[in-house]
Amino acid sequence: MSEEYTVDYFIKKFEAIPEENWISGRYLSTDGYCALGHCGERRWGFTPESLALVDLFFDYELAVASVNDGNSYMFPQPTPKQRVLAACRYIKALQDV
């Protein structure tokens, strides 16, 4: 994983994004972005930041879109932001063991 894009980087980044700027079910809308959209990903391609997030989640058998969209039983939080942050904190806890 990129040394620049650590789990701590993503926690700090996502904590700073207001709850109302998060969406699920697509990358972007007039209302905001999903986790990958906040990392610059669009339908036409990944960014180094979005790839790092995908790789980070994959290393822990998680899928960013599934967590963001509420399709992961492990993270039942009510909003995309809360679910993604819960997953990031879960990953951090596993890394700290």
C-alpha atoms as a printed R data frame, in Angstrom:
   type eleno elety resid chain resno       x      y       z
1  ATOM     1    CA   MET     A     1   0.000  0.000   0.000
2  ATOM     2    CA   SER     A     2   1.095  3.541  -0.647
3  ATOM     3    CA   GLU     A     3   2.944  5.136   2.242
4  ATOM     4    CA   GLU     A     4   1.082  8.359   1.482
5  ATOM     5    CA   TYR     A     5  -2.389  6.793   1.613
6  ATOM     6    CA   THR     A     6  -2.531  5.045   4.975
7  ATOM     7    CA   VAL     A     7  -5.612  4.147   6.958
8  ATOM     8    CA   ASP     A     8  -4.884  7.172   9.163
9  ATOM     9    CA   TYR     A     9  -4.852  9.368   6.054
10 ATOM    10    CA   PHE     A    10  -8.296  8.097   5.034
11 ATOM    11    CA   ILE     A    11  -9.743  8.452   8.539
12 ATOM    12    CA   LYS     A    12  -8.603 12.064   8.708
13 ATOM    13    CA   LYS     A    13  -9.832 12.784   5.165
14 ATOM    14    CA   PHE     A    14 -13.266 11.238   5.647
15 ATOM    15    CA   GLU     A    15 -13.827 12.723   9.119
16 ATOM    16    CA   ALA     A    16 -13.427 16.192   7.595
17 ATOM    17    CA   ILE     A    17 -16.122 15.686   4.932
18 ATOM    18    CA   PRO     A    18 -19.569 16.815   6.116
19 ATOM    19    CA   GLU     A    19 -22.191 14.105   6.495
20 ATOM    20    CA   GLU     A    20 -24.493 15.789   3.965
21 ATOM    21    CA   ASN     A    21 -21.826 15.509   1.233
22 ATOM    22    CA   TRP     A    22 -21.959 11.701   1.196
23 ATOM    23    CA   ILE     A    23 -24.107  9.588  -1.111
24 ATOM    24    CA   SER     A    24 -24.552  5.908  -1.870
25 ATOM    25    CA   GLY     A    25 -25.321  3.991  -5.031
26 ATOM    26    CA   ARG     A    26 -23.171  6.086  -7.385
27 ATOM    27    CA   TYR     A    27 -19.872  7.986  -7.496
28 ATOM    28    CA   LEU     A    28 -21.284 11.480  -7.592
29 ATOM    29    CA   SER     A    29 -24.429 13.546  -7.794
30 ATOM    30    CA   THR     A    30 -25.409 17.118  -7.160
31 ATOM    31    CA   ASP     A    31 -25.651 16.082  -3.485
32 ATOM    32    CA   GLY     A    32 -22.099 14.788  -3.059
33 ATOM    33    CA   TYR     A    33 -19.867 11.781  -3.541
34 ATOM    34    CA   CYS     A    34 -19.386  8.224  -2.335
35 ATOM    35    CA   ALA     A    35 -16.084  7.284  -0.640
36 ATOM    36    CA   LEU     A    36 -14.417  6.540  -3.978
37 ATOM    37    CA   GLY     A    37 -15.861  9.696  -5.497
38 ATOM    38    CA   HIS     A    38 -14.357 11.709  -2.643
39 ATOM    39    CA   CYS     A    39 -11.032 10.175  -3.738
40 ATOM    40    CA   GLY     A    40 -11.489 11.424  -7.311
41 ATOM    41    CA   GLU     A    41 -12.768  8.237  -8.923
42 ATOM    42    CA   ARG     A    42 -15.249  8.586 -11.743
43 ATOM    43    CA   ARG     A    43 -16.790  6.094 -14.151
44 ATOM    44    CA   TRP     A    44 -13.917  6.614 -16.561
45 ATOM    45    CA   GLY     A    45 -11.188  5.642 -14.139
46 ATOM    46    CA   PHE     A    46  -9.426  5.349 -10.841
47 ATOM    47    CA   THR     A    47  -7.040  7.806  -9.238
48 ATOM    48    CA   PRO     A    48  -3.973  6.819  -7.194
49 ATOM    49    CA   GLU     A    49  -5.942  7.789  -4.077
50 ATOM    50    CA   SER     A    50  -9.029  5.739  -4.958
51 ATOM    51    CA   LEU     A    51  -6.872  2.733  -5.904
52 ATOM    52    CA   ALA     A    52  -5.106  2.970  -2.550
53 ATOM    53    CA   LEU     A    53  -8.476  2.915  -0.765
54 ATOM    54    CA   VAL     A    54  -9.659 -0.067  -2.808
55 ATOM    55    CA   ASP     A    55  -6.401 -1.911  -2.081
56 ATOM    56    CA   LEU     A    56  -6.570 -1.093   1.623
57 ATOM    57    CA   PHE     A    57 -10.106 -2.456   1.935
58 ATOM    58    CA   PHE     A    58  -9.290 -5.479  -0.250
59 ATOM    59    CA   ASP     A    59  -6.381 -6.403   2.040
60 ATOM    60    CA   TYR     A    60  -9.000 -6.893   4.781
61 ATOM    61    CA   GLU     A    61 -11.548 -8.634   2.536
62 ATOM    62    CA   LEU     A    62 -13.769 -5.565   2.306
63 ATOM    63    CA   ALA     A    63 -15.176 -3.756  -0.708
64 ATOM    64    CA   VAL     A    64 -15.387  0.033  -0.570
65 ATOM    65    CA   ALA     A    65 -18.614  0.280  -2.579
66 ATOM    66    CA   SER     A    66 -20.355 -2.403  -0.514
67 ATOM    67    CA   VAL     A    67 -19.444 -0.686   2.742
68 ATOM    68    CA   ASN     A    68 -20.336  2.779   1.417
69 ATOM    69    CA   ASP     A    69 -23.689  1.614   0.056
70 ATOM    70    CA   GLY     A    70 -24.717 -0.314   3.181
71 ATOM    71    CA   ASN     A    71 -24.350 -3.789   1.689
72 ATOM    72    CA   SER     A    72 -21.894 -5.070   4.301
73 ATOM    73    CA   TYR     A    73 -23.407 -6.725   7.361
74 ATOM    74    CA   MET     A    74 -20.271 -5.786   9.320
75 ATOM    75    CA   PHE     A    75 -20.996 -2.077   9.118
76 ATOM    76    CA   PRO     A    76 -24.696 -1.327   9.724
77 ATOM    77    CA   GLN     A    77 -24.211  2.355  10.535
78 ATOM    78    CA   PRO     A    78 -26.983  4.599   9.156
79 ATOM    79    CA   THR     A    79 -24.924  6.750   6.751
80 ATOM    80    CA   PRO     A    80 -22.201  6.162   4.148
81 ATOM    81    CA   LYS     A    81 -19.741  8.339   6.050
82 ATOM    82    CA   GLN     A    82 -20.298  6.452   9.297
83 ATOM    83    CA   ARG     A    83 -19.989  3.061   7.556
84 ATOM    84    CA   VAL     A    84 -16.766  3.967   5.735
85 ATOM    85    CA   LEU     A    85 -15.216  5.440   8.865
86 ATOM    86    CA   ALA     A    86 -16.236  2.346  10.863
87 ATOM    87    CA   ALA     A    87 -14.509  0.154   8.268
88 ATOM    88    CA   CYS     A    88 -11.387  2.324   8.360
89 ATOM    89    CA   ARG     A    89 -11.302  2.144  12.151
90 ATOM    90    CA   TYR     A    90 -11.801 -1.632  11.983
91 ATOM    91    CA   ILE     A    91  -8.811 -1.876   9.626
92 ATOM    92    CA   LYS     A    92  -6.755  0.358  11.920
93 ATOM    93    CA   ALA     A    93  -7.597 -1.830  14.918
94 ATOM    94    CA   LEU     A    94  -6.465 -4.925  13.006
95 ATOM    95    CA   GLN     A    95  -3.247 -3.193  11.979
96 ATOM    96    CA   ASP     A    96  -2.520 -2.202  15.574
97 ATOM    97    CA   VAL     A    97  -2.692 -5.805  16.830
